[in-house]
Amino acid sequence: MTSTTTTVSAAPEGASGDVETVAVTRIGSLRAPDAGQRGSIGVVTFPADAVGPQDVRITVAYAAICGSDPHLAEGFFGTEVPIGLGHEISGVVAELGPEVRRADLRVGDRVSGNFVRFCGACQPCQDGRQQFCEHLGDYNRPGMARSVVWHESQVYKLPEEVSLLKGCLLEPTSVAVRIADKTRVRPGDRVAICGGGPIGQLTLQLMARYGATSLTLIEPIAERRDLARRFGALHVIDPNDESLEERTREITAGAGFDVVIDASGSRHAVAGLLDIAAPGGTVVYGAMYPEDYELPLNLSDYLYRKELTLTGVFVSPYTFPRAVRLLDELDLEPFLQSVFDLEDASEAFETHMGGTFPKVVIRCNRLPEDA
């Protein structure tokens, strides 16, 4: 990955100034061994978005790298570069539009937010299914930047006790809350989570709070298994060295797991999860998956005989207010140990891909930390 600086033309109407932004500058896998085929991450200059009547300009303090960001480099959502990155952010309100209705927002407030704006007017929004909003892309603006402009409905104030650094984890926390919602877990349910990245570990913490039993993390990396024990896992499974089905029988006394969650996004991991679910259990696919991957599914075995409930997670509606309240309750420090300045974004992504740290964060501006 090489660092580059690019100026993008075609500024939005009414925009002024430029904003340094971390972006995909060449499409390709960030793991490709051939440097000529490898994707590239750099710092580019985008024209600033204008602040609309109900918009908020945020001076970004921190932006965490999400596991989905490398998928953008692979062309998951398009191949026209540069592609601005970043949706796990925190920062300080720099400007409010003249028609902002939020009485609780002031210039200087410390905030985080939801990178998705739900319009509230289309049929899915009015029907209580905001995740299928017909206008999801309208304000999907890159937040791994010096500043970003979002609609007031996307912005959430951080509690006084939550630092700006911790605040950039609001969005992944909201995903964990959404996964927990989809499980409909009950106290005493036996729960297994596949994948020990940030989403898996945050979900594990929530499952422990729900009163999950036989709480198990399936993860090949030893350091992530150790982290799961810190967060409340009673059992861990190394899928490279242990039989998933045999360990499940041992842990659950042959019953299987009532709730199985995939947070890995790995096609190699997901297929066997149906076999460890208990009859009548719920399996949540809580990650992004390759577009060309088709999961083999025997309807007679898994849906007819076992009556499994299978569901997924796209975005996280109705979760952010609860996620804000959880920020000071969850153990987030292990995710905040690797911080790079924005100009070192290429190195930050190399560190992310190396997997040494469970999370890598980019400091977009050096702001006073008042919490």
Secondary structure as UniProt FT lines:
FT   TURN            13..14
FT   STRAND          18..26
FT   TURN            30..31
FT   TURN            35..37
FT   STRAND          40..47
FT   TURN            53..54
FT   STRAND          55..64
FT   TURN            67..68
FT   HELIX           69..73
FT   TURN            74..77
FT   STRAND          83..84
FT   STRAND          88..96
FT   TURN            98..99
FT   TURN            103..104
FT   TURN            107..108
FT   STRAND          110..113
FT   HELIX           123..126
FT   TURN            127..128
FT   HELIX           130..132
FT   TURN            134..139
FT   STRAND          147..151
FT   HELIX           152..154
FT   STRAND          155..157
FT   TURN            160..161
FT   HELIX           164..167
FT   TURN            168..169
FT   HELIX           170..183
FT   TURN            187..188
FT   STRAND          190..194
FT   HELIX           198..210
FT   STRAND          213..218
FT   HELIX           222..231
FT   STRAND          235..237
FT   TURN            239..241
FT   HELIX           244..252
FT   TURN            253..254
FT   STRAND          257..262
FT   HELIX           267..270
FT   TURN            271..272
FT   HELIX           273..276
FT   STRAND          277..285
FT   TURN            291..292
FT   HELIX           300..305
FT   STRAND          309..312
FT   TURN            317..318
FT   HELIX           320..326
FT   TURN            327..329
FT   HELIX           333..336
FT   STRAND          339..341
FT   HELIX           342..344
FT   HELIX           345..354
FT   STRAND          361..363
//
